[in-house]
Amino acid sequence: MLINRRSAFVLGAALLQSNAMSQTVRKLSWDDLISQDPELDFERMLSCWPRLAIGRTRPIGLSTLGCCFLERPDGNVYALDPLLGEFRKVAVSMDDFGRGMNSPEWQQRNLHRDVVAQILERGLTRTPRQVFGFAPHPKFGGGLDASRAITLDPAVWHSISSQSF
C-alpha cells in the first residue's frame, strides 16, 4: 500500500466531502481522482525528469492526470506535475495535505476535478495503473481540453511530458 491508514482516511474523507462542492460536475469517487495501486512504478515516472531535483521521496498517490504526490523525509508533500513540468510543494505535512484535499480550490488546482469529470462523462476509461493524458500536450496549446484526453501508461505520459519542457 502506498499510503498509511491514517493518510487514506484523511484523503478519503476529504474527497467524500468534496463531492458536494459542484452541482454542475458529476460526482467523483476517490478512484476517479487518484490511484494508490501498489504496482505503480513511481521510480520509472520520476526517472523521466532528470533535470528536476526530486531527491528522496515516498509515493503517496498518482492523480488521474498523472501528477505524482510525494512526501519528502522532512514531511513536506510535493507534486511532480507532468502538465506543468514542475516539482512543487503542495503541503507542509501530511495533515496539511489532508486539509488541502478538503479544499475545493486545492482539488481543482492539483487534481483538475472538473476536467476529470468531463473526461469521464465522455466515456473514456482507465485502470488504476493508467492516467489520462492529452494529445497534443497542453503546453502546445488547447489547455486541458477533455475532448483531447487519451488513456496512457503513467511512465509514457511522464516521458512525453518531460520531453515537452
N, C-alpha and C positions, 0 to 999 in steps of 0.2 A: 504494500500500500504506500502511496506517495506522501500522504499527509497523515498526521496522527488523529485519533478520535476527536480530541478537543477542536482541532482545526476544522475537521469535517463538520462538526456540529455548528461551529460559528459560521462557516461559509454556507452550509446548507440552510441554516435558519435565515441568513441574510437573503438568499435567493428566494426562499419561500415568501418572505415579507415583500420583496420587490415585485412579485408577480402582480400585485395590485396597483403598481405605480402608473401603468399606462392603459387606458381604456381602448386605444386605437391599435395597439400592437398585441398580437396573440400572446397568450400566457406561455412562458418558457419554463422548462424544468431545469434543474441543476445540470442534467446530462446534455441539455440543449446548449448550454453556455460554456461548460468547462469539462475536460476529461481528466480523470485521475487513473487511467489504465496503467497498471504496473508494467506493462510491456512497452510503454512509450520510450523511445530511445532519445532521451534528453541529451546525452553525450554527443550523439550524431548531429542533432539540431544545433547545439552550441558550437560544434566544430565548424559550422558554416560561416561563423563570424570571427575569424582570427584577428581582425583589426580592433575588435571591441575588447576592453579589459574586463572580462567577466569574472575571472578568479574562481575561488571555491564557492560552490553553492549547493543547496539541497532543493530538488524539484518539489514544488507544491502542486502544480497542475498546469494544464495546457488549455488555453481558451479555444473556442470553436474556430476562431480566425487565426490561430497559430501563435498567439502570444504566450511565451513561457513565463510562468510566475515562479520565482526562485528566491529562496531565503539564504542570505549570507550568514557566515558564522557570528557576526555581530548582531544578528536578529533583524536587520533591515530586509525588506522584501523588495525585490526588483522585478521589472518586466523586460524581457527581451522581445521587442515588438517588431515583427517582420514587415508590418505595414509602414512603419516609420523608419526602420533601420536603426533603431536606437536601443540602448540598455539604460533604463531609467529607474530611479527609486519611486515606488508607489506607496510604500508604507514604512514606518519606523519599527514596526514589530508585527508579529502575527495577530495580536489583538487589534492593532491599528488596521491591519489588512482586513480583518473581520468586520470592523466598523465601516471601512470603505465599501465592502461588499453590500452593506445595508444602505448605502447612499445611491439614489438613482443617478446622480450626476457621475459618480465614480464608475458605476456599472456601464453607463453609456460611453464614458471616456475610455475605459480599459477593456470592456467586453463587447462593445458595439451591439448592445442587445437589440436595438431596433433593426439594424441591418441583418442580424442573425434571424430575427423573426420574419423579415421579408424573404430571406433565402429559403427558410423552411416553408413558408406559405407558397413559394414557387414549386415545392415538392422535391427539392434537392435533399438528398440524404447523405449521411456519413456514418461510419462506425466510430467507436471510441478511440480508434487508432488512426483516424483521419481528421483533416481540417478542411475548412472552406478557404480557398484562395481565390484570386481574381486573375482573369486574362483579358487584357494585359494587366500587369502590376499597377495598382493605383498611383504609384509615383509618376507614371507616364500619362496620367490624365484620366478623367472619368470618375475619380474618387471611389468610394465604396458603393458601387452600383450592384445591387443584388442580382440584376439580370446578367452580370458578367462573372458570377461566382461559379467555381468548379470545385469538385472534391479531389483532394490531393493527400499523399503521404506527407506528414509534417516535415520530415527532413528534406523532401523535394521542394516544398513550399519555402523553407528556410534557405535552401540553396538558391532558388530563383530570386528570392527577396534580397539575399546578401549580394548577389551579382547586380542588382538594380541600383545599389547605392555606391 
